[in-house]
Amino acid sequence: MIEKFLYKKNSQILVTKLTPELKKQIQHELSEFEIFWFQKEKILLDDVKIISDEVFISTGSEKYIIIETNEIATITQNALLKMFEEPPSNVYFLIIVPSKSILLSTIRSRFPIFELKNREEFNSPVPIPKLENFRLQDLKAFLKDISKINHEVAIKIIEEIFLQNKQNFHFQSDDFKRLQKAIQLLNLNSNLEQIFTMFLLPIILRNIK
């Protein structure tokens, strides 16, 4: 089900080959929002104005701007990035691409990335924490386990933590902000233990209250 991957009221990147069925699922999952769906094989600089006009139309409703494409020129991505940095508070972006490699690192690091394709092929080298009963001793063991993995695998692990716990654990808005920040830092090759502690420690403190 697509609701395992979309996190409402937050911008994100979805890496997948979009099928008509999947598109219907996305539309259903976001049915409470206004949706502007911009689909084009290759998005050019001239298209940014069309998207921008829709982003900044004054409306009281919450809105998703869905950008679906197979290719975006570099100059176009830089123009879009300016829009992504300071959108209206009621506007969220969902970027759908077949491969995250077509996006600039500046965009990839700004939004959490969820991959629908080939997720079954990812076998985590460490146990994925169950956050419902996660405690400080569990964090210490987890940090020891991840100490030798690379940052690319670490990004997949932190995404798996979110995806595997989303159904049984109540994520708060601050949790998702830390998730997004953690992915940004992992893309910058920052310290693994510090990043996972930043993400998980507030959850532990909430669990022991």
N, C-alpha and C positions, 0 to 999 in steps of 0.2 A: 504494500500500500504506500502511496506517495506521502501520506502524512508522517511516515517514519523519517522522511528526509527534509521536508519543508518545516521551517521554524517560523511561525507567523510573526509578523510585525518586525522582521529583521531582514535586511538585505543579504543576499547570498548568491553563490554561484552553483549551478547544477550542471554537472558534467554527464551527458547522456546523449544517445541518439534518440531524438524525440519521435515517438510513434503517436498516431491519432488517439490511441487508448490512453497513453500517458498524458497527452495534452488534456483530455477530458478529465482525468484524475486531478490534474493541477487546477483546472478551472473549478472543479467541484470543491477542492480543498480551500481555495481562495474565494469562494462564492460570496463571502461576507464583505469583500472589498470591491472597489472599482478596479477594473483591470484594463490596462492599455497594452495590447500585445503587438510588439513590433517584430515582424519576422522578415528577414532578408538574407539571401545567400551570402552576400558580402556587404557589410555596413561601411559606407563612405562618409567623408566629412560633411557632405550636404545633408546627410540623414540626421546628424546631431541636432539640427534646428527643429526637426519634426519631433524628436524625442524630448528636447528641451521645452518646447512649447507645451507639450502634454504634462511634463513634470511641474511646470510653474503655473498651470491654470489654477486659479483660486477656487477651491472647493472645500467644503467642510467634511467631506468623506475621506476615509483612508484609502489609499490607492497603491496598487502594485504596477510598476512599470516592468513588463517582461520583455527582455531583449533576447531574441533567439536568432542565432547566426552560425555560419560555418567559418567565417573569416571577418576580421576587423583590421583595417589598416592601422598602422602605428599612430599616425597623426590623428586618426579618429579616436583611438583609445585615449590619447592624451587629452583630447577635448572632452570626452565622456568623463574622464577622471575628475575634472574640475566640477562637473555636475554631481558626481558621486560624493565628493567631499563635503558639500553643503546643500543637501536637498531640503525641501520643506519637511517639517517634522511629521507630516502625515503621509509621506511618500516613501515607499520601499522598492528596491530593485531586485529582480530575479533575472540573472544572466544565464542563459542556457546555451552551452557550447558542446561540441562532440569531443573536444580535448582541451584540457586546461592550458596546454602548451601554446595555444593561439593567443592567449591573453598575456599582456605585459605583467611582469612581476609586481609592478606598482598596484595593479588591479587585483591580482591574485592575493597579495598580502593584505588588501583592504577588507575583503569579504571572506567568510568561511566557505570552504569548497566541499560539496558533497557529491560523490561519484556513484551513480547508479550502475554503471557498467562494470562488470568483472569484480564486483565487491566480494563475491564468493571466493575469489582467488586469493584474497588477502588472509593469510594465516598469521595472527599476531604472535610475535615471539615471546610475549609476556601475557599473563592472565589479565583480561579486561576487568577492572574493578566494578563491583556491584555497589552503587552509591547509596542504596537505602540504608545499609548498615556499615558504611565505611568509617573506619576509626583511625586514630593516629598511628597505631602499630601497623595497620594495613598500608598506610602511606609510606612508612619507613621501608617496608618490604618491597613495595612497588617501585620506589625510587632506586633501590638497589638493583632491581630487575632491569630498569630502563637505562642504567648508567652507561651501558656499552652499545646502545643502538644508535643508528644515525638519525639525522633530523628528518629525512624524508619518511622513514618508517615511523618516527615519533608523531608526525602530522597525521598519518593514517590511524595511529593508536588513539590520539586524542579525539579524532572524529568518531572512532568506534566507541569510545567511552560515552560520548553523547548519544550516538545512534542506538546502542544496545541498552541504554538506561532510560531512553525517552518515554517508553511506555509505562514504566513502573516507578519512576522517580520524578518528582515535581521540580522541574528547573525553573528558577526565578529569572527575571530579566537581567539581574547582575551576573548570574551564572553564564548566560549567553554572551554578555559583554566580555567576560573573562575568557570564554572560549575563543571568541574572535581575536582578542588580544594575544592569546597563547599561540594561535595559528600564525599571526603576524610575526611574533617573536621567533617562532620555529623557522619560518622562512628566512629570517635574518641570522640563523645559526646561533641563537643565544643559548645560554646554559640550560640544559634539559631539566635538571633537578629543580632549579629555581622556577622554571615555567610551569611544570606540573604541580609544584607546591602552591604557586600563586593561584592556579586553577582549582585545586582540590581542597586546600586547607579551609577556605570558608564553608565548604560543604560539610567537612568534618565538624567544625565548630557548631554548625546548625544542627547536626545530628545529635550532639551531646547535650543540647539545651533541654 
